[in-house]
């Protein structure tokens, strides 16, 4: 992981919906409030699911970029 803003990066490559969201929910408290957690997954549903999960859970969806290998990475800031 090369981004110092990300406190935890979850490798969810190969996981299909809803597993990446389940992993995000399970590990959110592994980062401090204010820190970011990232979900790396090829699952195309994650592009909709991660922002929707953030809205439902009152967390901040920071945005999407790519991991070093080009796989989409979805970033969330823990607010509570």
Buried (B, 14 or more C-beta within 10 A) or exposed (E): EEBEEBBBBBBBEEBEBBBBBEBBEEEBEEBEEEBBBBBBBBBEBBEEBBBEBBEEBEBBBBEBEEBEEEEBBBBBBBEE
